[in-house]
């Protein structure tokens, strides 16, 4: 999948917008805003089942596939964005 943006900063902004939407839908929290330092400890519903649902939803939203070791290394929303950026092409 690719993200159309003029540069990597614009691509990252688009990813954050879409990722926040995914988090809101998965955790049924319309006002939720996640940032680079957001972790499971910050969201009560982010338990093991919520995490699986989140990963699957992110894969669908961005048209990517995350493998076990990658998923195991994710500690924050910022880590998720970095992984997404590494898997999508940024086109202008």
Long-range contacts (C-beta under 8 A, 24 or more apart in sequence): 1-62, 1-63, 1-64, 1-87, 1-88, 1-89, 2-88, 2-89, 2-90, 2-91, 3-88, 3-89, 3-90, 3-91, 4-90, 4-91, 4-92, 5-90, 5-91, 5-92, 6-92, 7-90, 7-92, 8-85, 8-90, 11-85, 11-88, 11-90, 12-81, 12-85, 15-62, 15-81, 15-84, 15-85, 15-88, 16-81, 18-61, 18-62, 19-58, 19-61, 19-77, 19-80, 19-81, 19-84, 21-61, 22-54, 22-57, 22-58, 22-61, 23-54, 23-77, 25-57, 26-50, 26-53, 26-54, 26-57, 27-54, 34-77, 35-77, 35-78, 36-76, 36-77, 36-78, 36-81, 37-76, 37-77, 37-78, 38-76, 38-77, 38-78, 39-75, 39-76, 39-77, 58-84, 62-87, 62-88, 63-88, 64-88
